């Protein structure tokens, strides 16, 4: 049986837009690669401290992160 499609988090789009792999993004955020994967798959929430760090480091909007709309404009 086919697996249901997994939730795509805005973190995936951000990471791909800035050209980082999961390991590289994890290093910027101070977490593990597997944690980044779980956030991207919708298995874990994006904790506020990591969201704030993403905004400061990459200049993305907190509204964009909170809305979790990969098709919206991140910057």
N, C-alpha and C positions, 0 to 999 in steps of 0.2 A: 504494500500500500504506500502511496506517495505521502511524503511528509508535508504538512501544511507550510505555506511560506512563512518565513520568520520575519518578525518586525525589523524594519530597517531604521536605525536611529540616525539622527542628524550627524552624529559623530562620524559615521561612515563617510558621509559626503564631505565633511570638513577634512577628514584625514586624506581622502583622495584628492580633494581640491588643492591642498597644500603639499601634496606629494610625499606623504610620510607612510611608512609601513606601521603596522600595529605595534611592533616592538619600539620603533622610534617615538611614536606618540606616547606610549606607556612611559618611556624614559623621561619625556618632557613633563608628564603629569605626576611622576613618582609612584606609579602603580605597575602592576604586572600586565604583560601582553594578554594573558587569559582574561583578566578583568576588563580590558578594553574590548575584547571579543564578546564577552557576556553583555556589556552595555550595548554594543552594536546589534546584537541579536535580540535585545529586549528582555534578557534574562535577569539583568540587574539594572537598578536605576542609576542615573548619573547623579552622584552626590553633589550637593551644593558647593563644597570646597573645590571639587574638580571642575565644576561648571565655571566657577569664578576664575580658576587658573586658566581655563581655556579662553575665557574672555580677555583676560590680561595678556596672555602669551600670544594669541593669534588674532586679537581684535574683533572677535565675533560678538554679536548682540546676545545678551542674556535672554531677550524675548524670543529670538530664533531658537536658542537651545531649549527654552521652556516649552515653546510651541511644538517642538519636535516635528517640524515640517521640512523634510529634506528638499522639497521643491521651492521653499522660500529663499530669500536672499540672506546669507549669513553675515554680510559685512555692512 
